[in-house]
Amino acid sequence: MTEQKFIPALGYDFLSEYYDLTIKLTMPEKKFRSRLIDFVNPLSGESILEFGFGTAQNLILLKERKPEALVQGVDIDPKIKSIAEYKLRKHSLEVPLHLYDGKTLPFADNSFDKVFSSLVFHQLDAENKLTCLKELYRVLKPDGMLIIGDWGKAKSKWMRFSFYAVQLLDGFKTTNDNVNGLMPQFISDAGFQDVEEEDFINTLIGTYSYYTAIKSEQ
Ligand SMILES: C[S@@+](CC[C@H](N)C(=O)[O-])C[C@H]1O[C@@H](n2cnc3c(N)ncnc32)[C@H](O)[C@@H]1O
């Protein structure tokens, strides 16, 4: 299933089980995740996809906020999927989780009202950023909404400096586009419209930005 190489949640496979602890220690977790779900604004009956669900922290938060939302997740890493499944069981939540090959998402065109993603695109090189955004565009319904939270343009010199911690772990090739503020350009190059950086949070390790965009009715 996973033919394509990918960067695991914390840069190295053996660190994946420490992902939740690392996020707790380095980021204002409640604040950045809760704001992300504010932007997703899940409604009853809406079909919503999380791209790169990781350890399922966002899926748990979303389901607890709006149990009637029809949410699913897709990721590339079988190990992280096992961690996510275990946590969802512990919370007695049923959320379909899928794996894919990093190229074609296992969903038909126009399947979802909303797709969202957090801390995934800084792990993709330029070619994969665009490929994945085009896939998200394909599976969104017309008028559907994209919501991305990820490392964005550093809002101060200190934010730029502290982001080197992330770059040392995840590599410079995939993260430079983020810190140079190029995410909006990638999103619009994939076909989306009304691309906005809606908000940002400065953390210990860099500026986390929220982007939204629309797949316009064709
Ligand atoms: C840093 S973790 C973020 C997890 C979670 N979204 C969060 O907010 O904590 C990045 C996740 O993206 C996944 N990922 C990496 N490359 C991917 C790709 N090409 N397609 C889908 N998921 C990918 C990783 O397996 C990992 O679960």
The ligand as a MOL file (V3000), in Angstrom:
LIG
                    3D

  0  0  0     0  0            999 V3000
M  V30 BEGIN CTAB
M  V30 COUNTS 27 29 0 0 0
M  V30 BEGIN ATOM
M  V30 1 C 3.3320 15.7120 11.8800 0
M  V30 2 S 2.0940 14.5280 11.6130 0 CHG=1
M  V30 3 C 0.5910 15.4570 11.8650 0
M  V30 4 C -0.5220 14.6090 12.3970 0
M  V30 5 C -1.8180 15.3030 12.7400 0
M  V30 6 N -2.4780 15.7880 11.5580 0
M  V30 7 C -1.6460 16.3940 13.7540 0
M  V30 8 O -2.1670 17.5130 13.5570 0
M  V30 9 O -1.0440 16.1420 14.8100 0 CHG=-1
M  V30 10 C 2.0980 14.3450 9.8460 0
M  V30 11 C 1.2430 13.2150 9.3670 0
M  V30 12 O 1.1910 13.2910 7.9420 0
M  V30 13 C 1.3330 11.9910 7.4250 0
M  V30 14 N 1.8230 12.0810 6.0390 0
M  V30 15 C 3.0990 12.2780 5.6030 0
M  V30 16 N 3.1300 12.2800 4.2630 0
M  V30 17 C 1.8370 12.0900 3.8480 0
M  V30 18 C 1.2120 12.0060 2.5680 0
M  V30 19 N 1.9120 12.1200 1.4230 0
M  V30 20 N -0.1290 11.8060 2.5170 0
M  V30 21 C -0.8510 11.6960 3.6700 0
M  V30 22 N -0.3210 11.7680 4.9030 0
M  V30 23 C 1.0100 11.9580 4.9850 0
M  V30 24 C 2.2760 11.2890 8.3840 0
M  V30 25 O 2.1770 9.8880 8.2820 0
M  V30 26 C 1.7740 11.8340 9.7230 0
M  V30 27 O 0.7590 11.0360 10.2410 0
M  V30 END ATOM
M  V30 BEGIN BOND
M  V30 1 1 1 2
M  V30 2 1 2 3
M  V30 3 1 2 10
M  V30 4 1 3 4
M  V30 5 1 4 5
M  V30 6 1 5 6
M  V30 7 1 5 7
M  V30 8 2 7 8
M  V30 9 1 7 9
M  V30 10 1 10 11
M  V30 11 1 11 12
M  V30 12 1 11 26
M  V30 13 1 12 13
M  V30 14 1 13 14
M  V30 15 1 13 24
M  V30 16 1 14 15
M  V30 17 1 14 23
M  V30 18 2 15 16
M  V30 19 1 16 17
M  V30 20 1 17 18
M  V30 21 2 17 23
M  V30 22 1 18 19
M  V30 23 2 18 20
M  V30 24 1 20 21
M  V30 25 2 21 22
M  V30 26 1 22 23
M  V30 27 1 24 25
M  V30 28 1 24 26
M  V30 29 1 26 27
M  V30 END BOND
M  V30 END CTAB
M  END
